[in-house]
C-alpha cells in the first residue's frame, strides 16, 4: 500500500534504531523526540 502511494521510506516507531541487549538498555541511551536521530529522519523526509 505504501509503495503504491509512492512512499520511498517507511519507519516504524517500535525500537526502530536500537534494541538493547539487556532490559532497560534502550532507556539508558534514549534520545528526546527533537534529538539528533529524529532530526536526521526529519531532514530525510523533507
Buried (B, 14 or more C-beta within 10 A) or exposed (E): EEEEEEEEEEEEEEEEEEEEEEEEEBEEEEEEEEEEBEEEEEEEEE
